[in-house]
Amino acid sequence: MSMTISEKILAKSSGNEKVEAGEIVMADIDTAMVHDLTGPLTLHALEKINTNKVWDPDKIVIPFDHQVPADTLDAAKNHQILRKFVKEQGIKNFYDVYEGVCHQVLPEKGHVLPGTIVVGSDSHTCTHGALGAFGTGIGSTDMAMVFATGQLWFKVPETLQFNVTGDLKENVTSKDVILNIIGQIGQDGARYKACEYTGETVQNMDMSDRMVLSNMAIECGGKTGIVPADKITDEYLKNRTTKQYTKFTTDKDAASLEVMDIDVSDLEPQVACPNYVDNVKPASEVEDVEIDQVFIGSCTNGRLKDLEQAARVLKGNKINPGVRTLVIPASRTIYKQALDEGLMDIFVDAGALICNPCCGPCLGGHVGVIGDGEVSLSTSNRNFKGRQGSPEGKVYLSSPIVAAESAITGHITAPEKK
């Protein structure tokens, strides 16, 4: 009966005592999320299957985060469509333009619990696996079926477990760990597998760092990214939910389990170079790259810890006048915490632009896009051609520490080489 965490969750949710990798199961969904870009597409598909009422309005979460406030007439129309739907369906878990990025808002508000299935019409829904849930992105048509029935079919994935050990050096972060892993296995190295993160290094990480690992599982092809729930998970959820939940662990003799050992003791700060996330190099090897914009934020690195790391670097320094630096908190809660800690004063005094909680330039469709020939250094998760604006621009990915250091110097800068 040995199974992985993902297999145990899918077995529980499909009413089976045991499932195996490759098996097709029909599972009950615990939480379903759409946002302002994907929600209208789901509603369009819902109309085609003649469903007038969602299966359970209390299990649906709708945050606005991609184009907030609305920057075009189309965006404003999408917001109107979803606001009307929320009212008609009695959906209480609705977060308008004020709250922030969906993958931060859902766990923050207690919508993600260990041992549950969380689906979202956004590929980075795998972020929620940081809490020991099976979080995965689905298409808008599949989401329409979830809205209608509360169920969805899954092929049970194999599990690739990353056993991460070693103490991280100063200025090396969880972002460097996941970039290094993706650089090793490639952008399709975990295709349709559950990326499970374990080992003493991960066990010592707080929830913010665990979210970074899970968030980028999709960048190496993963179906989900998952961290076993533990005392840190319990502490995170303590004031966020009163619901009971189940914490699963992976059996070491599970048939589909593959283990990859990763020693991060000597890891340096990493940078993903254009135009692929697996084109990863030590930051010290790309210090000749001049930059036009720095983006500190996103569902990957827009949490309080990320802002604190960037602020420590920027405090008392001035951003290079040739580098536009955008700081975008992942949620209103984080924004308020950063204000209380004085971080925003540090950013403003250094010369940064502070934007409202949202996805920002990450999707290349809202505030902060780059132009032809411009170079962005971003703490987000993707750097393919045209991701943050012009197809003629270039996007590099790094931790908030490297991003802040580079904002000061005007070129990619490894912290230890400052």
N, C-alpha and C positions, 0 to 999 in steps of 0.2 A: 504493500500500500504506500510505498515511498513516493513522495511528490515534491515538487518545488512550490514556492510561495504562489506563483502565478497559477499553477495547476490546482492548488488547493482552493484558491479564490474562485476559479472558474468551475470547479467541482461543486462547491457550496452554492454558487449562484445558479447553476443549472440543475440542481437537485440530484447530482450524482455522487456516489460514494468515492469514485475514482475516475480520473480522466488521464489520458495520455497525449503526449505531443503528437500533433497531426490530426487528432480527432476533432470533429465538428460538433460543437455544442450550442444549444440555444440558452442564453443566460439572461437572468433578470438584471436590469440596470438599477443602480442605486442613486446615481446622480447624472443628469444630462445637462450639458451646457452649450449654448450658442451665444455668439456676440453680434455686434452691430453689422459686421460684414457678412457673416455666414447665416445669421438668423433669417433674413428675408428669403434666402434660397431654400432653407428648410420649410418655411411656410408655404412657398410656392409648390414644393413637392407634396406637402401635406394636403393642399387643396386638390391635387390630382388624384389622391387616393380617397377623397371624399370623407375626410375625418374632421368633424366639427368640434371635438372635445379631446384634449390631451388625456393620457392615461392617468397621470397624477401630477397636478400642478405644484405640489410641494416638493417634488423631486427634480424640478426643472429650475435651472439658474440662468439668468440672462443679464450679463454685464455689457455695458458699452465701453469699449476701450481702444478700438483701432483708429477711428476718426472722430475724436472728441476734443473740444466741441466740433460740431459738424463744420467741415471746411468746404463742402460743395453742396449744391442743391440735391444731388443724388444721395449724399450722406444724410442730409436732413430728412429726406423722404424715407430712407431706411429706418431712421430713428422713429419717425412717425408710425411706420408700419408696425414696428415691434412694440412701441408703447400701447398702441391700440390692441394688439394681440395679448399683451400682458394683462390689460384691463379686462378684456373679454373672457380670458381663461382663468382669471383669479390667481395669477402667478405672483406669489409674495416675494420670492427671491429674485427681485429685479433691482439692478444697480445701474442707475442712469449715468450721465457723463461725469459724475463727481468722484467715483470710487477708485478707479484705476484698472490695471491690467488683470484680465480674467484669471490667469494662473496664479496670481498673488491674492486676489480677492476671495476666490473659492476656499482655499485653506484658512485664510485669515478669518473668514466669517463662519467657519465650522462646517462647511459643506463636504469636506473630504475626511473619511474615516478609514482606518486600517481594515483590511479584509473585505473592502467593497469594490464595486466596479464603477469607475467614473469615465464617462465618454464625453467628448467635446468635439464640436466641429471646428477644430483647430489642431494642427499636428503636434503642438507642444503640450497637449493635455497629458502627455507622459510625465510632466512635472509632478503630478499629484502622487506618483508612486513613491515620492520621498517620504510619505506618511504610511507606507506599507499597503497602499491601495493598488489595484490594477487600473491605471489610468492610460487611456489611449485615444488618439484622434480618429475621427470617422468622417465620412463625407456627408454632405447635406441631405442626400436622399436616404442614406442609412439613418440619419438623425430623425428624419420624418417618420420612419417606421418605429423608432424608439418613442417619439412623442405619441404615436398612435397606440402602441402595444406595450411599451415598457420593457421590451425584450430585443435582443440582437444576437445574431449567430457569430461565433468566433471559431477560428481554427486555433486549437491550443498550441501556443508557441513552445519551442525548445527554450532552454535558459542558458545564457552565457553569463556566468558569475565572475565578476572582477574582484579578486581577493587583494585589496589594497593595504599595503603595510609600509611602515616607516614614518618617521617624523618629518613633516614638511619644514623646509628651511624658511627663514624670515623672508617675507615678501612673496612667498609661493602660496597659492590659494587652490581652492577646489576647482576653479576655472582652469588653472594650469593642469590639474590632474586629468580632467575630462578631455581637454584638448590633446594632451599627450596620449591618452587611451585611443581617441579617434585617429590620431596620427599613426598609431601602431597598427590598428586593425582595418583602417580604411572606411570610406563613407558607406560601404555596403557590407562591412565586416560582421554586422549582427543582424542581417536582414531577416525580418519577421521573428526575431528572437526577443525574449524578455531579458533585458540587461539588468542584472542584479548586482548591487554594489555592497560588498561586505569587507571584513578585515578590520584590524585595529584602527587604521587611519579613518575609515568611514564611521566606525563606532564612536570615535571621539569628535566627529563633526556635529555642529549644531544644525538645526533644521534649514537654515538659510543655505549652508553649504551643500546639504543633501539635495535641496531643490535644484541647485546648479547641475549636479551629476545627473539627476533624473531628467531634467529639462532637455539635455542634449543627447539623450539616448536615440532620439529620432535621427540625429545627424550621422549616426553610423548604421542606420537602417532598422533600429530596434522597434519592436511593437510597443514596448513599454520600458520604462526605467524604474526600478523598484529597490527600495532600501528596507530591510526588515524592521518592523516597528519595535520599539524598545522604550526604555524609560525616558529618553529624550523626546520621543513621540508623545508619550503620555503627558509630559510636562508642557509641550506645545499645545496640546488639546485641552488642558485642564480648565481653562477659562473660556474655551470656545464651544464646547458641547457638553451636554449631559447624557448623550446617547451612549449605549453600550456598544462595544466593538470587539472584534476578534483579531488577535495578532498571530499571524502565521510565520513559520520558519521553514526553510528548505531542508529537506532530508538529504544528508550527504550521499546516500546511495540512490537518489532519484535517477531514473533511467535516462532522462533527457538533459541532465546537468553536465555542462562543460565548464571547467574552472580555468581561469587565466590569472596567474599571479603577477601583481604589479608592485614593485618596490619603488617608492617615491622619495627615498632618503636623499638622493642626489639630484632630484628634479629641479630644473631652472624655470623661471618664468617663460611661458610659451606664447607664441603668436601663430594664429592661422592665417596664411597668406592667400591672396586671390588665386583663383576664384573658387576654391574648394575648402571645406572645413577640415579635410584630412591633409591639407598642404601645410603641415605644422612644423615650425622651426623654433629653436630657442630665441627669445627676444634679442639676445646679444648678437645674433647672426643677421638681424635685419635692421640694425640701428642707422643705416644709411637712408632709410625710407622717410622722406619728408611727408608731412600730413597737413591737410587743410581743415579737417574737422575731427573732433573727439565726441563720442556719444557715450555717456555713462548712464545706464538705465536698462530697461527691457525686462521681460519675464525671466531672463537669465541672471542678470546682475543689477537689479534696481531696488534691492532690499536695503534695510538700514545698515547692515554690516558692510555692504558694498559702498554705500555713501560715506560711512565712517572711514573706510580704508582710503578712499579718494581724498577725503578732507584732510586726513593726516599728512598726505603728500602735498596738498595745495596750500595748507595753512602757512601764511607768511610769505607765500610766493605769488608771482604774477604769471598768468597764462600768456604764452607767446601771442603777440598781436595778430599773427597770421593764422592762428588756429581758432576756429569757432568751436567752443566747448559747450555742449548741451548736457545738462544734468536733469534727468527725468525720474522722479521717484516712482516706484511700481504701484503705489496705492496712496490714497489720501491719509490713511493711518501712518504710513511711513513718512509721508510729507510732514505731518504734524510732529512726529517723533524727531525728525531731522531739524525742524524749527526749534523745538524745545532744547535740543542739544547744541544749538548754535551752528549747525553744519551749513545752513543756507547762507549765513553771514560770511562764512569762510569761502564758499563758492562764489558769491557775488563780489566779495573783496578781491578774489583772485582774477575775476573777469569772466566768469561763466554765465551762461544763460540758463535760467531755471524755468522749466516748462511744467504744465499741469500733468498729473499722473495719467499716463496713456502709453501706447506702444511707440509713439514718436516716429523717428526715421527708420525703425527696424524694418517695417514693411515697404518702405519706399513710396508711400502714398499719402503721407501726412507731413507734419512739421519736421524740418531739418533734412530734406533730401539733398543729395550732392549733385553737382553739375558735371558736365563733360570734363574728363581729365583730372577730376578732384579725387583726393584720397581720404578715406574715413578710417579712423581707428575706433572700433566699437566694442562695447562689452556685451553685445547681443550674441546671437547664436548662429547666424547665417551670413555668408559672404559671397554667394554666387553672383554672377554677372547681373547687374541691374537691381540687386536686392534693395539698396538704399537710395535709388534714384537713377541717374544716368547709366546706361549700359557701358558708357565710356569711362565711368568712374571705377575706383578700386576700393574694396573693403577688406580691412584686416580686423581680426578679432583678438581680444586680450582680456586680462583681468582688469578690474578698476584701478589697481595699483599701477600697472604698466600704462594704462590709459592716462592717468593723472600725471605721471612722470613725463609722458610724451607731450601732453598739452603744454607743459612748461618749456620744454626744449624745442618743440616744433618738429621733432622727428621721433620715430619709435625709439624708446629708451628703456633698457633693462634697469630696474631699480638699483642694483648693486653697482652699476656703471655710471651713476649720475655724477 
